[in-house]
């Protein structure tokens, strides 16, 4: 099963109201079913404002393949880190500053 990803559509802030309505209608008509679309005004006075429509869509096959590759690598890295920490913590644990003790792992 593919997961859904959040995608964004930015709408320029210097448009007439009619152009804005047309653009929003285009965006609405192009959204996938069950998109859970949201419209937000983003930005500030320094960098400017923009209207952003965010929605969910299914991942493409390419996105799913990339995520799978990185998820496996991330899982392997986390497993190695866990093993390193268990080896380190299984020997010596610092209970309080200046005091040493042993750590017992209780399941």
PDB file as gemmi writes it, atoms N, CA and C in Angstrom:
CRYST1    1.000    1.000    1.000  90.00  90.00  90.00 P 1                      
ATOM      1  N   UNK A   1       0.835  -1.180   0.000  1.00  0.00           N  
ATOM      2  CA  UNK A   1       0.000   0.000   0.000  1.00  0.00           C  
ATOM      3  C   UNK A   1       0.883   1.248   0.000  1.00  0.00           C  
ATOM      4  N   UNK A   2       0.594   2.141  -0.894  1.00  0.00           N  
ATOM      5  CA  UNK A   2       1.357   3.378  -0.952  1.00  0.00           C  
ATOM      6  C   UNK A   2       0.876   4.325   0.134  1.00  0.00           C  
ATOM      7  N   UNK A   3       1.784   5.146   0.587  1.00  0.00           N  
ATOM      8  CA  UNK A   3       1.359   6.160   1.547  1.00  0.00           C  
ATOM      9  C   UNK A   3       1.108   7.458   0.805  1.00  0.00           C  
ATOM     10  N   UNK A   4       0.505   8.403   1.474  1.00  0.00           N  
ATOM     11  CA  UNK A   4       0.176   9.673   0.842  1.00  0.00           C  
ATOM     12  C   UNK A   4       1.211  10.713   1.223  1.00  0.00           C  
ATOM     13  N   UNK A   5       1.476  11.631   0.317  1.00  0.00           N  
ATOM     14  CA  UNK A   5       2.428  12.699   0.571  1.00  0.00           C  
ATOM     15  C   UNK A   5       1.721  14.036   0.439  1.00  0.00           C  
ATOM     16  N   UNK A   6       2.239  15.023   1.132  1.00  0.00           N  
ATOM     17  CA  UNK A   6       1.659  16.354   1.077  1.00  0.00           C  
ATOM     18  C   UNK A   6       2.346  17.138  -0.030  1.00  0.00           C  
ATOM     19  N   UNK A   7       1.565  17.743  -0.871  1.00  0.00           N  
ATOM     20  CA  UNK A   7       2.078  18.526  -1.987  1.00  0.00           C  
ATOM     21  C   UNK A   7       1.549  19.946  -1.854  1.00  0.00           C  
ATOM     22  N   UNK A   8       2.215  20.899  -2.514  1.00  0.00           N  
ATOM     23  CA  UNK A   8       1.855  22.305  -2.375  1.00  0.00           C  
ATOM     24  C   UNK A   8       1.710  22.958  -3.744  1.00  0.00           C  
ATOM     25  N   UNK A   9       0.798  23.922  -3.811  1.00  0.00           N  
ATOM     26  CA  UNK A   9       0.640  24.762  -4.990  1.00  0.00           C  
ATOM     27  C   UNK A   9       0.687  26.203  -4.489  1.00  0.00           C  
ATOM     28  N   UNK A  10       1.645  26.977  -4.986  1.00  0.00           N  
ATOM     29  CA  UNK A  10       1.729  28.391  -4.609  1.00  0.00           C  
ATOM     30  C   UNK A  10       1.035  29.232  -5.657  1.00  0.00           C  
ATOM     31  N   UNK A  11       0.300  30.223  -5.185  1.00  0.00           N  
ATOM     32  CA  UNK A  11      -0.406  31.136  -6.069  1.00  0.00           C  
ATOM     33  C   UNK A  11       0.188  32.521  -5.851  1.00  0.00           C  
ATOM     34  N   UNK A  12       0.610  33.202  -6.915  1.00  0.00           N  
ATOM     35  CA  UNK A  12       1.215  34.530  -6.760  1.00  0.00           C  
ATOM     36  C   UNK A  12       0.260  35.486  -6.041  1.00  0.00           C  
ATOM     37  N   UNK A  13       0.842  36.401  -5.269  1.00  0.00           N  
ATOM     38  CA  UNK A  13      -0.008  37.308  -4.504  1.00  0.00           C  
ATOM     39  C   UNK A  13      -0.433  38.543  -5.298  1.00  0.00           C  
ATOM     40  N   UNK A  14       0.138  38.784  -6.450  1.00  0.00           N  
ATOM     41  CA  UNK A  14      -0.204  39.956  -7.249  1.00  0.00           C  
ATOM     42  C   UNK A  14      -1.123  39.575  -8.406  1.00  0.00           C  
ATOM     43  N   UNK A  15      -2.315  39.083  -8.092  1.00  0.00           N  
ATOM     44  CA  UNK A  15      -3.287  38.723  -9.109  1.00  0.00           C  
ATOM     45  C   UNK A  15      -4.618  39.384  -8.779  1.00  0.00           C  
ATOM     46  N   UNK A  16      -5.429  39.577  -9.808  1.00  0.00           N  
ATOM     47  CA  UNK A  16      -6.757  40.137  -9.572  1.00  0.00           C  
ATOM     48  C   UNK A  16      -7.642  39.080  -8.924  1.00  0.00           C  
ATOM     49  N   UNK A  17      -8.756  39.504  -8.368  1.00  0.00           N  
ATOM     50  CA  UNK A  17      -9.655  38.566  -7.699  1.00  0.00           C  
ATOM     51  C   UNK A  17     -10.202  37.545  -8.696  1.00  0.00           C  
ATOM     52  N   UNK A  18     -10.473  37.981  -9.919  1.00  0.00           N  
ATOM     53  CA  UNK A  18     -10.976  37.052 -10.938  1.00  0.00           C  
ATOM     54  C   UNK A  18      -9.916  36.011 -11.302  1.00  0.00           C  
ATOM     55  N   UNK A  19      -8.662  36.446 -11.446  1.00  0.00           N  
ATOM     56  CA  UNK A  19      -7.574  35.511 -11.741  1.00  0.00           C  
ATOM     57  C   UNK A  19      -7.382  34.526 -10.586  1.00  0.00           C  
ATOM     58  N   UNK A  20      -7.502  35.033  -9.362  1.00  0.00           N  
ATOM     59  CA  UNK A  20      -7.367  34.188  -8.183  1.00  0.00           C  
ATOM     60  C   UNK A  20      -8.459  33.123  -8.157  1.00  0.00           C  
ATOM     61  N   UNK A  21      -9.690  33.527  -8.423  1.00  0.00           N  
ATOM     62  CA  UNK A  21     -10.808  32.580  -8.434  1.00  0.00           C  
ATOM     63  C   UNK A  21     -10.598  31.530  -9.518  1.00  0.00           C  
ATOM     64  N   UNK A  22     -10.157  31.956 -10.708  1.00  0.00           N  
ATOM     65  CA  UNK A  22      -9.900  31.015 -11.802  1.00  0.00           C  
ATOM     66  C   UNK A  22      -8.793  30.022 -11.425  1.00  0.00           C  
ATOM     67  N   UNK A  23      -7.717  30.538 -10.849  1.00  0.00           N  
ATOM     68  CA  UNK A  23      -6.594  29.677 -10.460  1.00  0.00           C  
ATOM     69  C   UNK A  23      -7.019  28.673  -9.395  1.00  0.00           C  
ATOM     70  N   UNK A  24      -7.789  29.137  -8.400  1.00  0.00           N  
ATOM     71  CA  UNK A  24      -8.254  28.232  -7.348  1.00  0.00           C  
ATOM     72  C   UNK A  24      -9.208  27.177  -7.909  1.00  0.00           C  
ATOM     73  N   UNK A  25     -10.043  27.561  -8.857  1.00  0.00           N  
ATOM     74  CA  UNK A  25     -10.947  26.595  -9.492  1.00  0.00           C  
ATOM     75  C   UNK A  25     -10.148  25.553 -10.267  1.00  0.00           C  
ATOM     76  N   UNK A  26      -9.085  25.980 -10.969  1.00  0.00           N  
ATOM     77  CA  UNK A  26      -8.209  25.048 -11.686  1.00  0.00           C  
ATOM     78  C   UNK A  26      -7.564  24.062 -10.718  1.00  0.00           C  
ATOM     79  N   UNK A  27      -7.053  24.604  -9.617  1.00  0.00           N  
ATOM     80  CA  UNK A  27      -6.396  23.754  -8.619  1.00  0.00           C  
ATOM     81  C   UNK A  27      -7.399  22.757  -8.057  1.00  0.00           C  
ATOM     82  N   UNK A  28      -8.590  23.237  -7.697  1.00  0.00           N  
ATOM     83  CA  UNK A  28      -9.617  22.356  -7.135  1.00  0.00           C  
ATOM     84  C   UNK A  28      -9.965  21.238  -8.109  1.00  0.00           C  
ATOM     85  N   UNK A  29     -10.126  21.576  -9.376  1.00  0.00           N  
ATOM     86  CA  UNK A  29     -10.510  20.580 -10.378  1.00  0.00           C  
ATOM     87  C   UNK A  29      -9.403  19.559 -10.645  1.00  0.00           C  
ATOM     88  N   UNK A  30      -8.161  19.930 -10.390  1.00  0.00           N  
ATOM     89  CA  UNK A  30      -7.044  19.021 -10.658  1.00  0.00           C  
ATOM     90  C   UNK A  30      -6.652  18.163  -9.459  1.00  0.00           C  
ATOM     91  N   UNK A  31      -7.258  18.413  -8.307  1.00  0.00           N  
ATOM     92  CA  UNK A  31      -6.900  17.666  -7.098  1.00  0.00           C  
ATOM     93  C   UNK A  31      -7.400  16.226  -7.163  1.00  0.00           C  
ATOM     94  N   UNK A  32      -6.621  15.293  -6.608  1.00  0.00           N  
ATOM     95  CA  UNK A  32      -7.101  13.910  -6.533  1.00  0.00           C  
ATOM     96  C   UNK A  32      -8.260  13.808  -5.540  1.00  0.00           C  
ATOM     97  N   UNK A  33      -9.038  12.741  -5.681  1.00  0.00           N  
ATOM     98  CA  UNK A  33     -10.146  12.528  -4.765  1.00  0.00           C  
ATOM     99  C   UNK A  33      -9.594  12.298  -3.355  1.00  0.00           C  
ATOM    100  N   UNK A  34     -10.297  12.728  -2.341  1.00  0.00           N  
ATOM    101  CA  UNK A  34      -9.860  12.607  -0.936  1.00  0.00           C  
ATOM    102  C   UNK A  34      -8.540  13.328  -0.691  1.00  0.00           C  
ATOM    103  N   UNK A  35      -8.366  14.497  -1.284  1.00  0.00           N  
ATOM    104  CA  UNK A  35      -7.107  15.231  -1.177  1.00  0.00           C  
ATOM    105  C   UNK A  35      -6.957  15.969   0.148  1.00  0.00           C  
ATOM    106  N   UNK A  36      -8.055  16.221   0.851  1.00  0.00           N  
ATOM    107  CA  UNK A  36      -8.019  16.971   2.104  1.00  0.00           C  
ATOM    108  C   UNK A  36      -7.277  18.299   1.923  1.00  0.00           C  
ATOM    109  N   UNK A  37      -7.661  19.049   0.913  1.00  0.00           N  
ATOM    110  CA  UNK A  37      -6.972  20.296   0.575  1.00  0.00           C  
ATOM    111  C   UNK A  37      -7.212  21.376   1.621  1.00  0.00           C  
ATOM    112  N   UNK A  38      -6.174  22.199   1.826  1.00  0.00           N  
ATOM    113  CA  UNK A  38      -6.231  23.349   2.733  1.00  0.00           C  
ATOM    114  C   UNK A  38      -5.667  24.560   2.025  1.00  0.00           C  
ATOM    115  N   UNK A  39      -6.221  25.723   2.283  1.00  0.00           N  
ATOM    116  CA  UNK A  39      -5.715  26.968   1.720  1.00  0.00           C  
ATOM    117  C   UNK A  39      -5.176  27.812   2.869  1.00  0.00           C  
ATOM    118  N   UNK A  40      -3.975  28.332   2.697  1.00  0.00           N  
ATOM    119  CA  UNK A  40      -3.361  29.156   3.745  1.00  0.00           C  
ATOM    120  C   UNK A  40      -2.678  30.366   3.131  1.00  0.00           C  
ATOM    121  N   UNK A  41      -2.692  31.449   3.870  1.00  0.00           N  
ATOM    122  CA  UNK A  41      -1.921  32.629   3.510  1.00  0.00           C  
ATOM    123  C   UNK A  41      -0.634  32.549   4.309  1.00  0.00           C  
ATOM    124  N   UNK A  42       0.494  32.529   3.608  1.00  0.00           N  
ATOM    125  CA  UNK A  42       1.788  32.372   4.270  1.00  0.00           C  
ATOM    126  C   UNK A  42       2.662  33.589   3.991  1.00  0.00           C  
ATOM    127  N   UNK A  43       3.671  33.762   4.822  1.00  0.00           N  
ATOM    128  CA  UNK A  43       4.639  34.822   4.609  1.00  0.00           C  
ATOM    129  C   UNK A  43       4.495  35.948   5.611  1.00  0.00           C  
ATOM    130  N   UNK A  44       5.200  37.052   5.321  1.00  0.00           N  
ATOM    131  CA  UNK A  44       5.178  38.208   6.200  1.00  0.00           C  
ATOM    132  C   UNK A  44       5.431  39.471   5.384  1.00  0.00           C  
ATOM    133  N   UNK A  45       5.521  40.587   6.073  1.00  0.00           N  
ATOM    134  CA  UNK A  45       5.703  41.869   5.392  1.00  0.00           C  
ATOM    135  C   UNK A  45       7.085  42.006   4.762  1.00  0.00           C  
ATOM    136  N   UNK A  46       8.065  41.309   5.294  1.00  0.00           N  
ATOM    137  CA  UNK A  46       9.431  41.421   4.784  1.00  0.00           C  
ATOM    138  C   UNK A  46       9.602  40.601   3.499  1.00  0.00           C  
ATOM    139  N   UNK A  47       9.213  39.349   3.549  1.00  0.00           N  
ATOM    140  CA  UNK A  47       9.435  38.448   2.416  1.00  0.00           C  
ATOM    141  C   UNK A  47       8.226  38.349   1.496  1.00  0.00           C  
ATOM    142  N   UNK A  48       7.134  38.971   1.873  1.00  0.00           N  
ATOM    143  CA  UNK A  48       5.937  38.927   1.045  1.00  0.00           C  
ATOM    144  C   UNK A  48       5.003  37.802   1.443  1.00  0.00           C  
ATOM    145  N   UNK A  49       3.820  37.849   0.884  1.00  0.00           N  
ATOM    146  CA  UNK A  49       2.796  36.858   1.181  1.00  0.00           C  
ATOM    147  C   UNK A  49       2.579  35.969  -0.034  1.00  0.00           C  
ATOM    148  N   UNK A  50       2.089  34.787   0.223  1.00  0.00           N  
ATOM    149  CA  UNK A  50       1.667  33.921  -0.873  1.00  0.00           C  
ATOM    150  C   UNK A  50       0.542  33.031  -0.373  1.00  0.00           C  
ATOM    151  N   UNK A  51      -0.292  32.657  -1.290  1.00  0.00           N  
ATOM    152  CA  UNK A  51      -1.378  31.740  -0.973  1.00  0.00           C  
ATOM    153  C   UNK A  51      -0.885  30.346  -1.334  1.00  0.00           C  
ATOM    154  N   UNK A  52      -1.026  29.427  -0.398  1.00  0.00           N  
ATOM    155  CA  UNK A  52      -0.565  28.067  -0.611  1.00  0.00           C  
ATOM    156  C   UNK A  52      -1.729  27.101  -0.417  1.00  0.00           C  
ATOM    157  N   UNK A  53      -1.899  26.225  -1.385  1.00  0.00           N  
ATOM    158  CA  UNK A  53      -2.877  25.154  -1.269  1.00  0.00           C  
ATOM    159  C   UNK A  53      -2.076  23.877  -1.033  1.00  0.00           C  
ATOM    160  N   UNK A  54      -2.344  23.213   0.071  1.00  0.00           N  
ATOM    161  CA  UNK A  54      -1.667  21.945   0.348  1.00  0.00           C  
ATOM    162  C   UNK A  54      -2.707  20.829   0.285  1.00  0.00           C  
ATOM    163  N   UNK A  55      -2.280  19.679  -0.189  1.00  0.00           N  
ATOM    164  CA  UNK A  55      -3.181  18.544  -0.315  1.00  0.00           C  
ATOM    165  C   UNK A  55      -2.386  17.249  -0.293  1.00  0.00           C  
ATOM    166  N   UNK A  56      -3.090  16.160  -0.050  1.00  0.00           N  
ATOM    167  CA  UNK A  56      -2.454  14.850  -0.037  1.00  0.00           C  
ATOM    168  C   UNK A  56      -2.695  14.151  -1.364  1.00  0.00           C  
ATOM    169  N   UNK A  57      -1.686  13.411  -1.790  1.00  0.00           N  
ATOM    170  CA  UNK A  57      -1.790  12.593  -2.998  1.00  0.00           C  
ATOM    171  C   UNK A  57      -1.012  11.314  -2.761  1.00  0.00           C  
ATOM    172  N   UNK A  58      -1.295  10.303  -3.573  1.00  0.00           N  
ATOM    173  CA  UNK A  58      -0.545   9.052  -3.480  1.00  0.00           C  
ATOM    174  C   UNK A  58       0.867   9.266  -3.990  1.00  0.00           C  
ATOM    175  N   UNK A  59       1.800   8.526  -3.428  1.00  0.00           N  
ATOM    176  CA  UNK A  59       3.178   8.580  -3.897  1.00  0.00           C  
ATOM    177  C   UNK A  59       3.262   8.017  -5.303  1.00  0.00           C  
ATOM    178  N   UNK A  60       4.198   8.550  -6.054  1.00  0.00           N  
ATOM    179  CA  UNK A  60       4.491   7.940  -7.347  1.00  0.00           C  
ATOM    180  C   UNK A  60       5.350   6.706  -7.087  1.00  0.00           C  
ATOM    181  N   UNK A  61       5.453   5.843  -8.089  1.00  0.00           N  
ATOM    182  CA  UNK A  61       6.291   4.649  -7.945  1.00  0.00           C  
ATOM    183  C   UNK A  61       7.742   5.036  -7.667  1.00  0.00           C  
ATOM    184  N   UNK A  62       8.214   6.086  -8.330  1.00  0.00           N  
ATOM    185  CA  UNK A  62       9.595   6.542  -8.129  1.00  0.00           C  
ATOM    186  C   UNK A  62       9.804   7.029  -6.701  1.00  0.00           C  
ATOM    187  N   UNK A  63       8.858   7.807  -6.164  1.00  0.00           N  
ATOM    188  CA  UNK A  63       8.968   8.291  -4.783  1.00  0.00           C  
ATOM    189  C   UNK A  63       8.953   7.132  -3.796  1.00  0.00           C  
ATOM    190  N   UNK A  64       8.103   6.137  -4.047  1.00  0.00           N  
ATOM    191  CA  UNK A  64       8.024   4.982  -3.160  1.00  0.00           C  
ATOM    192  C   UNK A  64       9.330   4.192  -3.169  1.00  0.00           C  
ATOM    193  N   UNK A  65       9.943   4.052  -4.340  1.00  0.00           N  
ATOM    194  CA  UNK A  65      11.216   3.327  -4.451  1.00  0.00           C  
ATOM    195  C   UNK A  65      12.321   4.042  -3.688  1.00  0.00           C  
ATOM    196  N   UNK A  66      12.395   5.372  -3.839  1.00  0.00           N  
ATOM    197  CA  UNK A  66      13.413   6.152  -3.131  1.00  0.00           C  
ATOM    198  C   UNK A  66      13.191   6.058  -1.624  1.00  0.00           C  
ATOM    199  N   UNK A  67      11.947   6.186  -1.192  1.00  0.00           N  
ATOM    200  CA  UNK A  67      11.663   6.116   0.239  1.00  0.00           C  
ATOM    201  C   UNK A  67      12.009   4.740   0.789  1.00  0.00           C  
ATOM    202  N   UNK A  68      11.712   3.689   0.036  1.00  0.00           N  
ATOM    203  CA  UNK A  68      12.025   2.334   0.479  1.00  0.00           C  
ATOM    204  C   UNK A  68      13.531   2.161   0.659  1.00  0.00           C  
ATOM    205  N   UNK A  69      14.287   2.680  -0.304  1.00  0.00           N  
ATOM    206  CA  UNK A  69      15.751   2.567  -0.235  1.00  0.00           C  
ATOM    207  C   UNK A  69      16.284   3.284   1.004  1.00  0.00           C  
ATOM    208  N   UNK A  70      15.817   4.516   1.237  1.00  0.00           N  
ATOM    209  CA  UNK A  70      16.307   5.275   2.379  1.00  0.00           C  
ATOM    210  C   UNK A  70      15.776   4.727   3.698  1.00  0.00           C  
ATOM    211  N   UNK A  71      14.574   4.171   3.695  1.00  0.00           N  
ATOM    212  CA  UNK A  71      14.019   3.599   4.922  1.00  0.00           C  
ATOM    213  C   UNK A  71      14.851   2.398   5.366  1.00  0.00           C  
ATOM    214  N   UNK A  72      15.265   1.568   4.409  1.00  0.00           N  
ATOM    215  CA  UNK A  72      16.091   0.409   4.744  1.00  0.00           C  
ATOM    216  C   UNK A  72      17.454   0.852   5.290  1.00  0.00           C  
ATOM    217  N   UNK A  73      18.059   1.839   4.642  1.00  0.00           N  
ATOM    218  CA  UNK A  73      19.355   2.341   5.107  1.00  0.00           C  
ATOM    219  C   UNK A  73      19.219   2.970   6.488  1.00  0.00           C  
ATOM    220  N   UNK A  74      18.139   3.707   6.710  1.00  0.00           N  
ATOM    221  CA  UNK A  74      17.909   4.340   8.007  1.00  0.00           C  
ATOM    222  C   UNK A  74      17.693   3.285   9.093  1.00  0.00           C  
ATOM    223  N   UNK A  75      16.941   2.245   8.758  1.00  0.00           N  
ATOM    224  CA  UNK A  75      16.705   1.176   9.726  1.00  0.00           C  
ATOM    225  C   UNK A  75      18.012   0.482  10.114  1.00  0.00           C  
ATOM    226  N   UNK A  76      18.856   0.221   9.119  1.00  0.00           N  
ATOM    227  CA  UNK A  76      20.144  -0.419   9.390  1.00  0.00           C  
ATOM    228  C   UNK A  76      21.024   0.474  10.266  1.00  0.00           C  
ATOM    229  N   UNK A  77      21.032   1.776   9.976  1.00  0.00           N  
ATOM    230  CA  UNK A  77      21.838   2.712  10.776  1.00  0.00           C  
ATOM    231  C   UNK A  77      21.326   2.782  12.207  1.00  0.00           C  
ATOM    232  N   UNK A  78      20.020   2.791  12.374  1.00  0.00           N  
ATOM    233  CA  UNK A  78      19.445   2.827  13.724  1.00  0.00           C  
ATOM    234  C   UNK A  78      19.764   1.543  14.483  1.00  0.00           C  
ATOM    235  N   UNK A  79      19.743   0.407  13.788  1.00  0.00           N  
ATOM    236  CA  UNK A  79      20.067  -0.864  14.426  1.00  0.00           C  
ATOM    237  C   UNK A  79      21.523  -0.876  14.894  1.00  0.00           C  
ATOM    238  N   UNK A  80      22.433  -0.379  14.031  1.00  0.00           N  
ATOM    239  CA  UNK A  80      23.849  -0.312  14.430  1.00  0.00           C  
ATOM    240  C   UNK A  80      24.030   0.610  15.636  1.00  0.00           C  
ATOM    241  N   UNK A  81      23.343   1.742  15.630  1.00  0.00           N  
ATOM    242  CA  UNK A  81      23.444   2.684  16.750  1.00  0.00           C  
ATOM    243  C   UNK A  81      22.882   2.064  18.022  1.00  0.00           C  
ATOM    244  N   UNK A  82      21.778   1.339  17.908  1.00  0.00           N  
ATOM    245  CA  UNK A  82      21.198   0.666  19.065  1.00  0.00           C  
ATOM    246  C   UNK A  82      22.168  -0.362  19.639  1.00  0.00           C  
ATOM    247  N   UNK A  83      22.772  -1.143  18.757  1.00  0.00           N  
ATOM    248  CA  UNK A  83      23.743  -2.142  19.217  1.00  0.00           C  
ATOM    249  C   UNK A  83      24.935  -1.475  19.892  1.00  0.00           C  
ATOM    250  N   UNK A  84      25.403  -0.358  19.339  1.00  0.00           N  
ATOM    251  CA  UNK A  84      26.528   0.367  19.930  1.00  0.00           C  
ATOM    252  C   UNK A  84      26.148   0.882  21.319  1.00  0.00           C  
ATOM    253  N   UNK A  85      24.964   1.458  21.437  1.00  0.00           N  
ATOM    254  CA  UNK A  85      24.528   1.993  22.726  1.00  0.00           C  
ATOM    255  C   UNK A  85      24.322   0.888  23.754  1.00  0.00           C  
ATOM    256  N   UNK A  86      23.765  -0.231  23.311  1.00  0.00           N  
ATOM    257  CA  UNK A  86      23.571  -1.340  24.248  1.00  0.00           C  
ATOM    258  C   UNK A  86      24.914  -1.861  24.748  1.00  0.00           C  
ATOM    259  N   UNK A  87      25.881  -1.952  23.849  1.00  0.00           N  
ATOM    260  CA  UNK A  87      27.211  -2.403  24.266  1.00  0.00           C  
ATOM    261  C   UNK A  87      27.833  -1.396  25.229  1.00  0.00           C  
ATOM    262  N   UNK A  88      27.677  -0.131  24.930  1.00  0.00           N  
ATOM    263  CA  UNK A  88      28.250   0.915  25.781  1.00  0.00           C  
ATOM    264  C   UNK A  88      27.538   0.978  27.124  1.00  0.00           C  
ATOM    265  N   UNK A  89      26.229   0.954  27.113  1.00  0.00           N  
ATOM    266  CA  UNK A  89      25.474   1.074  28.359  1.00  0.00           C  
ATOM    267  C   UNK A  89      25.487  -0.205  29.179  1.00  0.00           C  
ATOM    268  N   UNK A  90      25.694  -1.325  28.543  1.00  0.00           N  
ATOM    269  CA  UNK A  90      25.736  -2.590  29.275  1.00  0.00           C  
ATOM    270  C   UNK A  90      26.973  -2.722  30.143  1.00  0.00           C  
ATOM    271  N   UNK A  91      28.015  -1.904  29.889  1.00  0.00           N  
ATOM    272  CA  UNK A  91      29.263  -2.001  30.635  1.00  0.00           C  
ATOM    273  C   UNK A  91      29.288  -1.000  31.780  1.00  0.00           C  
ATOM    274  N   UNK A  92      29.124   0.259  31.479  1.00  0.00           N  
ATOM    275  CA  UNK A  92      29.243   1.306  32.493  1.00  0.00           C  
ATOM    276  C   UNK A  92      28.120   2.324  32.295  1.00  0.00           C  
ATOM    277  N   UNK A  93      27.531   2.735  33.408  1.00  0.00           N  
ATOM    278  CA  UNK A  93      26.501   3.769  33.363  1.00  0.00           C  
ATOM    279  C   UNK A  93      26.837   4.800  34.433  1.00  0.00           C  
ATOM    280  N   UNK A  94      26.786   6.063  34.085  1.00  0.00           N  
ATOM    281  CA  UNK A  94      27.040   7.129  35.048  1.00  0.00           C  
ATOM    282  C   UNK A  94      25.727   7.525  35.684  1.00  0.00           C  
ATOM    283  N   UNK A  95      25.516   7.086  36.942  1.00  0.00           N  
ATOM    284  CA  UNK A  95      24.268   7.340  37.648  1.00  0.00           C  
ATOM    285  C   UNK A  95      24.147   8.807  38.030  1.00  0.00           C  
ATOM    286  N   UNK A  96      25.212   9.404  38.469  1.00  0.00           N  
ATOM    287  CA  UNK A  96      25.216  10.809  38.858  1.00  0.00           C  
ATOM    288  C   UNK A  96      26.611  11.343  38.566  1.00  0.00           C  
ATOM    289  N   UNK A  97      26.753  12.661  38.435  1.00  0.00           N  
ATOM    290  CA  UNK A  97      28.084  13.200  38.153  1.00  0.00           C  
ATOM    291  C   UNK A  97      29.108  12.723  39.181  1.00  0.00           C  
ATOM    292  N   UNK A  98      30.164  12.120  38.678  1.00  0.00           N  
ATOM    293  CA  UNK A  98      31.243  11.666  39.548  1.00  0.00           C  
ATOM    294  C   UNK A  98      31.052  10.274  40.114  1.00  0.00           C  
ATOM    295  N   UNK A  99      29.881   9.671  39.934  1.00  0.00           N  
ATOM    296  CA  UNK A  99      29.626   8.335  40.468  1.00  0.00           C  
ATOM    297  C   UNK A  99      29.436   7.366  39.307  1.00  0.00           C  
ATOM    298  N   UNK A 100      30.045   6.204  39.439  1.00  0.00           N  
ATOM    299  CA  UNK A 100      29.924   5.191  38.392  1.00  0.00           C  
ATOM    300  C   UNK A 100      29.104   4.030  38.924  1.00  0.00           C  
ATOM    301  N   UNK A 101      28.357   3.402  38.029  1.00  0.00           N  
ATOM    302  CA  UNK A 101      27.584   2.221  38.401  1.00  0.00           C  
ATOM    303  C   UNK A 101      27.406   1.350  37.176  1.00  0.00           C  
ATOM    304  N   UNK A 102      26.831   0.187  37.385  1.00  0.00           N  
ATOM    305  CA  UNK A 102      26.570  -0.688  36.258  1.00  0.00           C  
ATOM    306  C   UNK A 102      25.098  -0.624  35.916  1.00  0.00           C  
ATOM    307  N   UNK A 103      24.819  -0.839  34.681  1.00  0.00           N  
ATOM    308  CA  UNK A 103      23.441  -0.789  34.207  1.00  0.00           C  
ATOM    309  C   UNK A 103      22.945  -2.210  34.017  1.00  0.00           C  
ATOM    310  N   UNK A 104      21.794  -2.479  34.566  1.00  0.00           N  
ATOM    311  CA  UNK A 104      21.166  -3.763  34.347  1.00  0.00           C  
ATOM    312  C   UNK A 104      19.942  -3.527  33.473  1.00  0.00           C  
ATOM    313  N   UNK A 105      19.857  -4.248  32.394  1.00  0.00           N  
ATOM    314  CA  UNK A 105      18.723  -4.096  31.498  1.00  0.00           C  
ATOM    315  C   UNK A 105      17.649  -5.078  31.942  1.00  0.00           C  
ATOM    316  N   UNK A 106      16.464  -4.512  32.205  1.00  0.00           N  
ATOM    317  CA  UNK A 106      15.337  -5.322  32.648  1.00  0.00           C  
ATOM    318  C   UNK A 106      14.297  -5.301  31.552  1.00  0.00           C  
ATOM    319  N   UNK A 107      13.857  -6.470  31.129  1.00  0.00           N  
ATOM    320  CA  UNK A 107      12.886  -6.550  30.043  1.00  0.00           C  
ATOM    321  C   UNK A 107      11.475  -6.433  30.561  1.00  0.00           C  
TER     322      UNK A 107                                                      
END                                                                             
